Amino acid sequence: MVLVVGLGNPGRKYEQTRHNAGFCVVDRLGARAGADVGRGQLGALVGSARIGGRAAVLAKPQSFMNRSGQPAASLRGYYKVVNADVVVIHDDLDIPFGDVRVKVGGGHGGHNGLRDLNRCLGPDYVRVRFGVGRPPQGWDTAAYVLSKWSPIEAEALDEVVDRAADAVEMILAEGSSAAMNKYNTRARQGGAAPGTATPTARTSEA
């Protein structure tokens, strides 16, 4: 059994924002596997699927980004999953938009969702890092990740979500080392330009 957790914030207000990249990828994985990620369980919306030849639970915590740890820990305990079989998908400011990276363990890097996951799970789970790039100069970081994708990003978003979903499928089918070898060394010509959405006020959901 594998637990795949996409990070984001619940509610229509946060749909199509950079911070909800993890939700987008989990929904794509569910669509590919014919699984509806809509059943409430232990503070998350979940769905059961078979991915990469393995039984998987797809989860979207509904407790807001900075409190993602408890739903993930509760699901891990319920399904008796070890951290090596927990895959977390999250937005990452340190990676350009369009790029996907795979990592095992590490710090939270200022990401409040990862901070809470590390507190509740420990740091040694697998991560699929969905690049959103750095905010333009003068933007508040929380406002940037809570803003909607720019038109340029939105045009390319389906392809990037597919790439991240492919990375998850490869982790489950071939292991995290194989996925790191493919996605972390992938040469790119550069991602799309940063978005141009109007910043919003800082909130605790970031």
TORPA-4810 file (N, C-alpha, C, O; in nm, 3 decimals):
<nodes>
NODE_1_0.084_-0.120_0.000_0.000_0.000_0.000_0.088_0.125_0.000_0.187_0.132_0.073_M
NODE_2_0.050_0.221_-0.082_0.121_0.349_-0.091_0.022_0.461_-0.063_-0.093_0.456_-0.107_V
NODE_3_0.067_0.562_0.011_-0.015_0.680_0.039_0.041_0.797_-0.041_0.156_0.836_-0.022_L
NODE_4_-0.039_0.851_-0.130_0.001_0.965_-0.213_-0.078_1.087_-0.167_-0.201_1.090_-0.179_V
NODE_5_-0.009_1.186_-0.115_-0.072_1.304_-0.056_-0.040_1.427_-0.140_0.077_1.460_-0.159_V
NODE_6_-0.142_1.493_-0.190_-0.123_1.620_-0.259_-0.157_1.734_-0.164_-0.261_1.731_-0.098_G
NODE_7_-0.070_1.833_-0.156_-0.093_1.944_-0.065_-0.168_2.057_-0.135_-0.151_2.082_-0.254_L
NODE_8_-0.250_2.125_-0.056_-0.328_2.239_-0.107_-0.418_2.292_0.001_-0.411_2.250_0.116_G
NODE_9_-0.503_2.385_-0.037_-0.603_2.442_0.053_-0.741_2.408_0.000_-0.764_2.414_-0.120_N
NODE_10_-0.835_2.372_0.087_-0.970_2.335_0.042_-1.053_2.459_0.007_-1.024_2.570_0.052_P
NODE_11_-1.154_2.438_-0.075_-1.248_2.544_-0.107_-1.224_2.605_-0.244_-1.112_2.607_-0.294_G
NODE_12_-1.331_2.656_-0.304_-1.324_2.711_-0.439_-1.233_2.833_-0.447_-1.174_2.861_-0.551_R
NODE_13_-1.222_2.905_-0.337_-1.137_3.025_-0.334_-0.993_2.995_-0.375_-0.926_3.079_-0.434_K
NODE_14_-0.947_2.873_-0.344_-0.807_2.840_-0.367_-0.784_2.753_-0.491_-0.671_2.715_-0.520_Y
NODE_15_-0.890_2.722_-0.562_-0.873_2.644_-0.684_-0.787_2.722_-0.784_-0.798_2.844_-0.795_E
NODE_16_-0.703_2.651_-0.855_-0.617_2.708_-0.958_-0.518_2.811_-0.903_-0.479_2.904_-0.973_Q
NODE_17_-0.477_2.792_-0.777_-0.368_2.872_-0.723_-0.242_2.787_-0.718_-0.248_2.664_-0.719_T
NODE_18_-0.128_2.854_-0.713_-0.001_2.782_-0.715_0.014_2.687_-0.597_0.071_2.578_-0.610_R
NODE_19_-0.039_2.727_-0.482_-0.026_2.645_-0.362_-0.106_2.515_-0.371_-0.085_2.424_-0.291_H
NODE_20_-0.197_2.506_-0.469_-0.280_2.387_-0.485_-0.229_2.293_-0.593_-0.303_2.208_-0.642_N
NODE_21_-0.103_2.308_-0.630_-0.046_2.220_-0.733_-0.059_2.073_-0.693_-0.086_1.988_-0.778_A
NODE_22_-0.039_2.043_-0.565_-0.049_1.904_-0.520_-0.188_1.847_-0.540_-0.202_1.731_-0.581_G
NODE_23_-0.291_1.926_-0.512_-0.429_1.881_-0.536_-0.449_1.850_-0.684_-0.510_1.750_-0.720_F
NODE_24_-0.395_1.938_-0.771_-0.413_1.918_-0.916_-0.353_1.785_-0.961_-0.413_1.714_-1.042_C
NODE_25_-0.235_1.752_-0.908_-0.168_1.629_-0.950_-0.243_1.506_-0.897_-0.256_1.407_-0.969_V
NODE_26_-0.290_1.512_-0.774_-0.367_1.400_-0.720_-0.495_1.379_-0.801_-0.532_1.265_-0.830_V
NODE_27_-0.561_1.487_-0.837_-0.681_1.474_-0.920_-0.648_1.412_-1.055_-0.726_1.332_-1.107_D
NODE_28_-0.535_1.448_-1.113_-0.494_1.390_-1.242_-0.465_1.241_-1.228_-0.504_1.162_-1.313_R
NODE_29_-0.397_1.204_-1.120_-0.371_1.062_-1.096_-0.501_0.984_-1.079_-0.516_0.873_-1.129_L
NODE_30_-0.596_1.045_-1.007_-0.725_0.980_-0.989_-0.797_0.963_-1.121_-0.855_0.857_-1.147_G
NODE_31_-0.795_1.066_-1.205_-0.861_1.058_-1.335_-0.799_0.950_-1.421_-0.870_0.876_-1.490_A
NODE_32_-0.667_0.939_-1.418_-0.600_0.836_-1.498_-0.637_0.695_-1.451_-0.652_0.602_-1.531_R
NODE_33_-0.653_0.680_-1.320_-0.679_0.548_-1.262_-0.828_0.518_-1.249_-0.865_0.410_-1.205_A
NODE_34_-0.913_0.614_-1.287_-1.057_0.594_-1.273_-1.103_0.597_-1.130_-1.200_0.531_-1.094_G
NODE_35_-1.033_0.676_-1.046_-1.065_0.683_-0.903_-1.116_0.823_-0.870_-1.055_0.922_-0.910_A
NODE_36_-1.226_0.831_-0.798_-1.280_0.958_-0.752_-1.220_0.992_-0.616_-1.242_0.920_-0.518_D
NODE_37_-1.143_1.100_-0.611_-1.081_1.141_-0.485_-1.179_1.234_-0.413_-1.158_1.355_-0.405_V
NODE_38_-1.285_1.175_-0.360_-1.391_1.255_-0.301_-1.453_1.198_-0.176_-1.552_1.251_-0.125_G
NODE_39_-1.397_1.089_-0.125_-1.451_1.027_-0.004_-1.384_1.086_0.119_-1.262_1.085_0.130_R
NODE_40_-1.462_1.138_0.212_-1.407_1.195_0.333_-1.355_1.089_0.428_-1.425_0.993_0.458_G
NODE_41_-1.232_1.107_0.474_-1.174_1.013_0.570_-1.062_1.082_0.648_-0.966_1.131_0.589_Q
NODE_42_-1.075_1.085_0.780_-0.968_1.131_0.869_-0.913_1.268_0.830_-0.792_1.290_0.832_L
NODE_43_-1.002_1.358_0.794_-0.961_1.494_0.763_-0.909_1.516_0.623_-0.846_1.618_0.595_G
NODE_44_-0.936_1.422_0.534_-0.890_1.435_0.395_-0.997_1.382_0.301_-1.085_1.306_0.341_A
NODE_45_-0.988_1.423_0.175_-1.063_1.358_0.068_-0.973_1.251_0.008_-0.858_1.279_-0.026_L
NODE_46_-1.024_1.131_-0.005_-0.940_1.019_-0.048_-1.008_0.941_-0.160_-1.128_0.952_-0.182_V
NODE_47_-0.927_0.863_-0.228_-0.975_0.770_-0.329_-0.877_0.655_-0.340_-0.757_0.674_-0.319_G
NODE_48_-0.926_0.538_-0.373_-0.841_0.419_-0.387_-0.813_0.394_-0.534_-0.902_0.406_-0.618_S
NODE_49_-0.688_0.359_-0.564_-0.649_0.339_-0.703_-0.539_0.234_-0.711_-0.480_0.197_-0.609_A
NODE_50_-0.513_0.188_-0.831_-0.398_0.101_-0.856_-0.307_0.177_-0.952_-0.345_0.206_-1.065_R
NODE_51_-0.186_0.209_-0.905_-0.094_0.292_-0.981_0.042_0.224_-0.983_0.094_0.184_-0.879_I
NODE_52_0.099_0.212_-1.100_0.230_0.148_-1.111_0.230_0.007_-1.058_0.333_-0.041_-1.009_G
NODE_53_0.117_-0.061_-1.068_0.107_-0.198_-1.021_0.090_-0.211_-0.871_0.096_-0.322_-0.817_G
NODE_54_0.069_-0.099_-0.801_0.058_-0.103_-0.655_-0.074_-0.042_-0.610_-0.126_0.050_-0.674_R
NODE_55_-0.128_-0.093_-0.500_-0.247_-0.034_-0.440_-0.208_0.099_-0.379_-0.108_0.109_-0.308_A
NODE_56_-0.287_0.202_-0.406_-0.254_0.337_-0.358_-0.379_0.404_-0.304_-0.489_0.383_-0.353_A
NODE_57_-0.358_0.486_-0.201_-0.461_0.576_-0.152_-0.419_0.717_-0.191_-0.311_0.763_-0.153_V
NODE_58_-0.503_0.785_-0.266_-0.480_0.923_-0.305_-0.551_1.013_-0.205_-0.668_0.991_-0.174_L
NODE_59_-0.482_1.115_-0.156_-0.539_1.197_-0.048_-0.513_1.345_-0.070_-0.407_1.386_-0.117_A
NODE_60_-0.616_1.425_-0.035_-0.605_1.570_-0.034_-0.649_1.620_0.104_-0.769_1.630_0.130_K
NODE_61_-0.555_1.652_0.194_-0.593_1.701_0.326_-0.683_1.824_0.317_-0.663_1.911_0.232_P
NODE_62_-0.781_1.830_0.404_-0.880_1.938_0.401_-0.866_2.033_0.520_-0.960_2.106_0.553_Q
NODE_63_-0.750_2.032_0.585_-0.730_2.111_0.707_-0.648_2.237_0.682_-0.599_2.298_0.777_S
NODE_64_-0.633_2.277_0.557_-0.551_2.389_0.513_-0.403_2.351_0.518_-0.360_2.265_0.595_F
NODE_65_-0.328_2.419_0.432_-0.189_2.383_0.405_-0.106_2.369_0.532_-0.035_2.269_0.549_M
NODE_66_-0.114_2.467_0.621_-0.023_2.466_0.736_-0.065_2.369_0.846_-0.004_2.365_0.952_N
NODE_67_-0.171_2.288_0.820_-0.212_2.184_0.914_-0.232_2.052_0.840_-0.320_1.973_0.874_R
NODE_68_-0.151_2.029_0.740_-0.162_1.908_0.657_-0.112_1.783_0.728_-0.147_1.671_0.689_S
NODE_69_-0.030_1.801_0.831_0.038_1.687_0.891_-0.053_1.586_0.958_-0.035_1.466_0.941_G
NODE_70_-0.152_1.633_1.034_-0.235_1.539_1.109_-0.318_1.449_1.018_-0.321_1.328_1.042_Q
NODE_71_-0.388_1.502_0.914_-0.459_1.411_0.825_-0.366_1.308_0.760_-0.401_1.190_0.748_P
NODE_72_-0.247_1.352_0.718_-0.153_1.260_0.655_-0.107_1.153_0.754_-0.098_1.035_0.719_A
NODE_73_-0.077_1.194_0.878_-0.034_1.098_0.979_-0.145_1.001_1.015_-0.120_0.882_1.036_A
NODE_74_-0.267_1.051_1.021_-0.380_0.964_1.054_-0.402_0.859_0.945_-0.427_0.742_0.975_S
NODE_75_-0.392_0.900_0.820_-0.408_0.806_0.709_-0.293_0.706_0.706_-0.313_0.588_0.681_L
NODE_76_-0.172_0.754_0.730_-0.057_0.664_0.735_-0.079_0.555_0.840_-0.054_0.438_0.814_R
NODE_77_-0.127_0.595_0.958_-0.150_0.497_1.064_-0.264_0.402_1.030_-0.255_0.282_1.055_G
NODE_78_-0.372_0.456_0.973_-0.488_0.373_0.941_-0.452_0.265_0.839_-0.493_0.150_0.852_Y
NODE_79_-0.376_0.304_0.737_-0.342_0.209_0.631_-0.210_0.136_0.657_-0.167_0.054_0.576_Y
NODE_80_-0.147_0.166_0.772_-0.022_0.098_0.811_0.085_0.111_0.703_0.146_0.013_0.659_K
NODE_81_0.107_0.236_0.663_0.205_0.268_0.559_0.331_0.324_0.626_0.321_0.406_0.717_V
NODE_82_0.447_0.282_0.581_0.573_0.338_0.631_0.609_0.461_0.548_0.559_0.479_0.437_V
NODE_83_0.696_0.546_0.603_0.727_0.672_0.536_0.789_0.653_0.398_0.772_0.738_0.311_N
NODE_84_0.860_0.543_0.376_0.919_0.517_0.245_0.812_0.499_0.139_0.840_0.512_0.019_A
NODE_85_0.689_0.469_0.181_0.577_0.452_0.089_0.476_0.566_0.099_0.360_0.551_0.060_D
NODE_86_0.520_0.679_0.152_0.439_0.801_0.151_0.499_0.895_0.048_0.617_0.932_0.057_V
NODE_87_0.420_0.935_-0.051_0.464_1.028_-0.155_0.384_1.157_-0.140_0.261_1.154_-0.144_V
NODE_88_0.452_1.268_-0.122_0.388_1.398_-0.103_0.418_1.487_-0.224_0.534_1.500_-0.264_V
NODE_89_0.316_1.546_-0.281_0.331_1.635_-0.397_0.304_1.777_-0.349_0.199_1.805_-0.291_I
NODE_90_0.398_1.867_-0.375_0.382_2.004_-0.325_0.444_2.106_-0.420_0.532_2.073_-0.500_H
NODE_91_0.397_2.229_-0.411_0.455_2.339_-0.487_0.592_2.372_-0.428_0.616_2.352_-0.309_D
NODE_92_0.682_2.423_-0.514_0.818_2.454_-0.468_0.866_2.582_-0.534_0.877_2.590_-0.657_D
NODE_93_0.896_2.682_-0.452_0.942_2.811_-0.500_1.083_2.806_-0.557_1.120_2.891_-0.639_L
NODE_94_1.162_2.709_-0.516_1.302_2.702_-0.556_1.322_2.635_-0.691_1.436_2.622_-0.737_D
NODE_95_1.214_2.593_-0.755_1.220_2.525_-0.884_1.141_2.607_-0.985_1.029_2.649_-0.954_I
NODE_96_1.194_2.632_-1.105_1.121_2.711_-1.204_0.989_2.644_-1.244_0.979_2.521_-1.245_P
NODE_97_0.891_2.725_-1.277_0.767_2.669_-1.328_0.796_2.583_-1.452_0.874_2.622_-1.539_F
NODE_98_0.733_2.468_-1.456_0.754_2.375_-1.567_0.844_2.259_-1.531_0.844_2.157_-1.601_G
NODE_99_0.921_2.272_-1.423_1.011_2.166_-1.381_0.950_2.085_-1.267_0.876_2.138_-1.184_D
NODE_100_0.984_1.957_-1.263_0.942_1.865_-1.158_1.067_1.797_-1.105_1.153_1.756_-1.183_V
NODE_101_1.077_1.785_-0.974_1.192_1.718_-0.913_1.142_1.616_-0.811_1.033_1.630_-0.756_R
NODE_102_1.222_1.515_-0.786_1.189_1.411_-0.688_1.297_1.411_-0.580_1.416_1.424_-0.610_V
NODE_103_1.256_1.397_-0.456_1.348_1.403_-0.343_1.298_1.310_-0.234_1.178_1.290_-0.219_K
NODE_104_1.391_1.253_-0.157_1.356_1.172_-0.041_1.410_1.242_0.083_1.531_1.263_0.095_V
NODE_105_1.320_1.279_0.175_1.360_1.342_0.299_1.404_1.486_0.280_1.398_1.541_0.170_G
NODE_106_1.448_1.547_0.391_1.497_1.684_0.386_1.416_1.776_0.474_1.319_1.736_0.538_G
NODE_107_1.457_1.901_0.476_1.390_2.003_0.556_1.266_2.056_0.486_1.230_2.012_0.377_G
NODE_108_1.203_2.153_0.551_1.079_2.209_0.494_1.104_2.329_0.405_1.016_2.365_0.327_H
NODE_109_1.221_2.392_0.413_1.253_2.503_0.326_1.158_2.620_0.337_1.143_2.697_0.242_G
NODE_110_1.092_2.636_0.452_0.998_2.746_0.469_0.858_2.716_0.422_0.769_2.800_0.434_G
NODE_111_0.835_2.597_0.367_0.702_2.557_0.319_0.621_2.510_0.440_0.658_2.412_0.505_H
NODE_112_0.511_2.579_0.469_0.436_2.548_0.591_0.370_2.411_0.589_0.354_2.349_0.693_N
NODE_113_0.331_2.365_0.471_0.276_2.231_0.463_0.379_2.126_0.497_0.351_2.032_0.572_G
NODE_114_0.500_2.140_0.441_0.608_2.046_0.472_0.652_2.058_0.617_0.686_1.958_0.680_L
NODE_115_0.650_2.179_0.669_0.686_2.198_0.809_0.596_2.113_0.900_0.643_2.046_0.991_R
NODE_116_0.464_2.117_0.872_0.371_2.042_0.955_0.381_1.892_0.929_0.368_1.812_1.021_D
NODE_117_0.404_1.854_0.805_0.424_1.712_0.774_0.547_1.658_0.845_0.544_1.548_0.901_L
NODE_118_0.656_1.734_0.843_0.777_1.689_0.911_0.753_1.673_1.061_0.808_1.583_1.124_N
NODE_119_0.672_1.762_1.117_0.641_1.754_1.259_0.561_1.628_1.291_0.583_1.564_1.394_R
NODE_120_0.467_1.594_1.203_0.377_1.482_1.231_0.427_1.347_1.178_0.397_1.243_1.236_C
NODE_121_0.502_1.350_1.069_0.547_1.225_1.006_0.695_1.199_1.028_0.738_1.083_1.023_L
NODE_122_0.774_1.302_1.051_0.918_1.293_1.033_0.949_1.332_0.889_0.857_1.339_0.807_G
NODE_123_1.076_1.356_0.855_1.109_1.411_0.724_1.133_1.309_0.613_1.152_1.349_0.498_P
NODE_124_1.134_1.180_0.643_1.187_1.081_0.550_1.083_1.021_0.457_1.082_0.899_0.437_D
NODE_125_0.996_1.103_0.401_0.900_1.057_0.300_0.948_1.104_0.163_1.041_1.184_0.153_Y
NODE_126_0.885_1.053_0.059_0.923_1.087_-0.079_0.846_1.212_-0.121_0.729_1.228_-0.090_V
NODE_127_0.914_1.300_-0.192_0.853_1.425_-0.233_0.859_1.443_-0.385_0.962_1.417_-0.447_R
NODE_128_0.750_1.486_-0.442_0.747_1.529_-0.581_0.729_1.680_-0.578_0.624_1.730_-0.537_V
NODE_129_0.831_1.751_-0.620_0.837_1.896_-0.608_0.793_1.960_-0.739_0.858_1.943_-0.842_R
NODE_130_0.684_2.032_-0.734_0.621_2.094_-0.852_0.667_2.241_-0.855_0.626_2.321_-0.771_F
NODE_131_0.751_2.273_-0.951_0.808_2.407_-0.955_0.706_2.516_-0.984_0.628_2.505_-1.079_G
NODE_132_0.707_2.620_-0.903_0.624_2.738_-0.930_0.708_2.864_-0.946_0.655_2.970_-0.979_V
NODE_133_0.838_2.854_-0.922_0.927_2.968_-0.939_0.914_3.071_-0.827_0.823_3.064_-0.745_G
NODE_134_1.005_3.164_-0.826_1.006_3.270_-0.726_0.913_3.384_-0.767_0.894_3.410_-0.886_R
NODE_135_0.854_3.453_-0.668_0.768_3.567_-0.702_0.850_3.681_-0.760_0.969_3.693_-0.731_P
NODE_136_0.788_3.766_-0.842_0.858_3.885_-0.890_0.901_3.973_-0.773_0.843_3.966_-0.665_P
NODE_137_1.002_4.054_-0.797_1.053_4.141_-0.693_0.942_4.228_-0.635_0.864_4.288_-0.709_Q
NODE_138_0.935_4.234_-0.503_0.835_4.316_-0.435_0.709_4.241_-0.396_0.627_4.293_-0.321_G
NODE_139_0.695_4.119_-0.445_0.577_4.040_-0.409_0.599_3.971_-0.275_0.709_3.923_-0.247_W
NODE_140_0.497_3.965_-0.195_0.497_3.884_-0.074_0.486_3.737_-0.115_0.406_3.701_-0.201_D
NODE_141_0.568_3.653_-0.053_0.572_3.512_-0.092_0.438_3.443_-0.072_0.393_3.368_-0.159_T
NODE_142_0.372_3.467_0.043_0.243_3.404_0.069_0.139_3.449_-0.033_0.058_3.369_-0.080_A
NODE_143_0.142_3.577_-0.067_0.048_3.628_-0.167_0.072_3.561_-0.302_-0.023_3.531_-0.375_A
NODE_144_0.198_3.539_-0.335_0.232_3.478_-0.463_0.179_3.335_-0.473_0.115_3.301_-0.573_Y
NODE_145_0.204_3.252_-0.372_0.160_3.113_-0.382_0.009_3.100_-0.372_-0.048_3.001_-0.418_V
NODE_146_-0.057_3.199_-0.312_-0.203_3.195_-0.301_-0.271_3.263_-0.419_-0.394_3.272_-0.423_L
NODE_147_-0.192_3.313_-0.514_-0.247_3.374_-0.635_-0.269_3.269_-0.742_-0.208_3.162_-0.741_S
NODE_148_-0.357_3.301_-0.836_-0.387_3.208_-0.944_-0.274_3.209_-1.046_-0.196_3.304_-1.054_K
NODE_149_-0.268_3.102_-1.123_-0.168_3.091_-1.229_-0.181_3.207_-1.327_-0.292_3.253_-1.356_W
NODE_150_-0.068_3.253_-1.377_-0.071_3.356_-1.481_-0.126_3.294_-1.610_-0.130_3.172_-1.621_S
NODE_151_-0.169_3.376_-1.706_-0.218_3.319_-1.833_-0.115_3.230_-1.902_-0.150_3.127_-1.959_P
NODE_152_0.013_3.269_-1.898_0.117_3.187_-1.961_0.129_3.054_-1.889_0.138_2.949_-1.953_I
NODE_153_0.130_3.057_-1.756_0.138_2.933_-1.679_0.016_2.846_-1.701_0.027_2.724_-1.717_E
NODE_154_-0.102_2.908_-1.702_-0.226_2.831_-1.720_-0.227_2.756_-1.852_-0.280_2.646_-1.862_A
NODE_155_-0.167_2.816_-1.954_-0.164_2.753_-2.086_-0.078_2.626_-2.085_-0.107_2.529_-2.156_E
NODE_156_0.027_2.628_-2.003_0.119_2.512_-1.996_0.087_2.417_-1.882_0.151_2.313_-1.869_A
NODE_157_-0.012_2.451_-1.799_-0.032_2.379_-1.673_-0.064_2.231_-1.693_-0.011_2.147_-1.621_L
NODE_158_-0.149_2.198_-1.788_-0.186_2.057_-1.809_-0.063_1.971_-1.834_-0.052_1.860_-1.781_D
NODE_159_0.030_2.022_-1.914_0.151_1.946_-1.945_0.236_1.925_-1.820_0.291_1.817_-1.799_E
NODE_160_0.246_2.028_-1.736_0.330_2.016_-1.616_0.263_1.923_-1.514_0.331_1.844_-1.448_V
NODE_161_0.131_1.933_-1.500_0.059_1.842_-1.411_0.078_1.698_-1.458_0.098_1.608_-1.377_V
NODE_162_0.073_1.676_-1.588_0.097_1.542_-1.641_0.237_1.494_-1.608_0.257_1.378_-1.573_D
NODE_163_0.335_1.584_-1.618_0.473_1.547_-1.588_0.487_1.505_-1.442_0.554_1.406_-1.411_R
NODE_164_0.425_1.580_-1.352_0.431_1.545_-1.210_0.359_1.414_-1.183_0.406_1.332_-1.103_A
NODE_165_0.245_1.392_-1.249_0.174_1.264_-1.233_0.258_1.149_-1.287_0.260_1.041_-1.229_A
NODE_166_0.327_1.172_-1.398_0.418_1.070_-1.451_0.527_1.036_-1.350_0.563_0.919_-1.334_D
NODE_167_0.578_1.138_-1.280_0.682_1.115_-1.181_0.631_1.028_-1.066_0.701_0.938_-1.020_A
NODE_168_0.509_1.055_-1.021_0.451_0.972_-0.915_0.435_0.828_-0.962_0.469_0.734_-0.890_V
NODE_169_0.385_0.811_-1.082_0.365_0.676_-1.135_0.499_0.602_-1.146_0.505_0.481_-1.121_E
NODE_170_0.604_0.673_-1.184_0.735_0.609_-1.195_0.790_0.570_-1.057_0.851_0.465_-1.042_M
NODE_171_0.767_0.656_-0.958_0.809_0.623_-0.821_0.743_0.493_-0.776_0.809_0.406_-0.720_I
NODE_172_0.613_0.480_-0.802_0.541_0.362_-0.757_0.580_0.238_-0.837_0.582_0.128_-0.783_L
NODE_173_0.611_0.256_-0.965_0.643_0.141_-1.050_0.789_0.098_-1.042_0.819_-0.021_-1.044_A
NODE_174_0.881_0.197_-1.031_1.023_0.166_-1.043_1.106_0.211_-0.924_1.224_0.176_-0.914_E
NODE_175_1.048_0.289_-0.833_1.121_0.335_-0.716_1.166_0.479_-0.728_1.176_0.534_-0.838_G
NODE_176_1.193_0.540_-0.613_1.229_0.681_-0.610_1.364_0.709_-0.676_1.383_0.815_-0.735_S
NODE_177_1.458_0.615_-0.667_1.590_0.637_-0.728_1.578_0.649_-0.879_1.641_0.736_-0.940_S
NODE_178_1.499_0.564_-0.940_1.480_0.571_-1.084_1.414_0.703_-1.123_1.451_0.765_-1.223_A
NODE_179_1.316_0.744_-1.044_1.248_0.871_-1.074_1.342_0.990_-1.058_1.338_1.083_-1.138_A
NODE_180_1.427_0.988_-0.954_1.524_1.096_-0.937_1.621_1.101_-1.053_1.655_1.209_-1.102_M
NODE_181_1.667_0.984_-1.098_1.760_0.980_-1.210_1.700_1.040_-1.336_1.770_1.102_-1.416_N
NODE_182_1.569_1.021_-1.354_1.505_1.076_-1.473_1.471_1.223_-1.458_1.505_1.304_-1.545_K
NODE_183_1.405_1.260_-1.349_1.350_1.395_-1.339_1.450_1.498_-1.285_1.440_1.616_-1.318_Y
NODE_184_1.544_1.455_-1.204_1.637_1.552_-1.147_1.753_1.585_-1.238_1.827_1.680_-1.211_N
NODE_185_1.771_1.509_-1.344_1.879_1.537_-1.439_1.824_1.578_-1.575_1.899_1.591_-1.672_T
NODE_186_1.694_1.599_-1.581_1.630_1.631_-1.708_1.670_1.770_-1.754_1.644_1.869_-1.685_R
NODE_187_1.734_1.779_-1.869_1.775_1.909_-1.921_1.654_1.982_-1.976_1.572_1.925_-2.048_A
NODE_188_1.643_2.111_-1.939_1.531_2.192_-1.986_1.582_2.323_-2.042_1.691_2.370_-2.007_R
NODE_189_1.505_2.380_-2.128_1.539_2.509_-2.186_1.490_2.626_-2.102_1.516_2.742_-2.135_Q
NODE_190_1.417_2.596_-1.993_1.364_2.702_-1.906_1.214_2.696_-1.906_1.152_2.659_-2.006_G
NODE_191_1.155_2.734_-1.792_1.010_2.730_-1.776_0.944_2.856_-1.823_1.009_2.947_-1.876_G
NODE_192_0.814_2.862_-1.804_0.738_2.979_-1.842_0.769_3.094_-1.748_0.820_3.074_-1.637_A
NODE_193_0.739_3.213_-1.792_0.764_3.332_-1.711_0.676_3.333_-1.588_0.568_3.273_-1.589_A
NODE_194_0.719_3.400_-1.481_0.636_3.410_-1.362_0.501_3.472_-1.393_0.487_3.546_-1.491_P
NODE_195_0.402_3.442_-1.308_0.268_3.493_-1.330_0.257_3.642_-1.306_0.348_3.705_-1.253_G
NODE_196_0.144_3.695_-1.344_0.123_3.839_-1.331_-0.004_3.868_-1.254_-0.060_3.977_-1.265_T
NODE_197_-0.051_3.770_-1.174_-0.172_3.792_-1.097_-0.148_3.897_-0.989_-0.036_3.915_-0.942_A
NODE_198_-0.254_3.966_-0.951_-0.242_4.067_-0.847_-0.225_4.002_-0.711_-0.303_3.913_-0.677_T
NODE_199_-0.123_4.042_-0.631_-0.104_3.981_-0.500_-0.223_4.002_-0.410_-0.295_4.101_-0.423_P
NODE_200_-0.243_3.906_-0.318_-0.347_3.920_-0.218_-0.282_3.926_-0.080_-0.162_3.902_-0.067_T
NODE_201_-0.361_3.957_0.021_-0.305_3.971_0.155_-0.256_3.836_0.207_-0.308_3.731_0.168_A
NODE_202_-0.157_3.840_0.295_-0.104_3.718_0.358_-0.212_3.654_0.444_-0.284_3.724_0.515_R
NODE_203_-0.224_3.523_0.437_-0.319_3.452_0.520_-0.249_3.334_0.585_-0.139_3.297_0.546_T
NODE_204_-0.314_3.276_0.685_-0.254_3.162_0.756_-0.260_3.034_0.677_-0.196_2.936_0.715_S
NODE_205_-0.335_3.031_0.565_-0.347_2.908_0.487_-0.220_2.877_0.410_-0.207_2.765_0.360_E
NODE_206_-0.126_2.971_0.399_-0.004_2.947_0.324_0.091_2.858_0.401_0.200_2.827_0.352_A
</nodes>
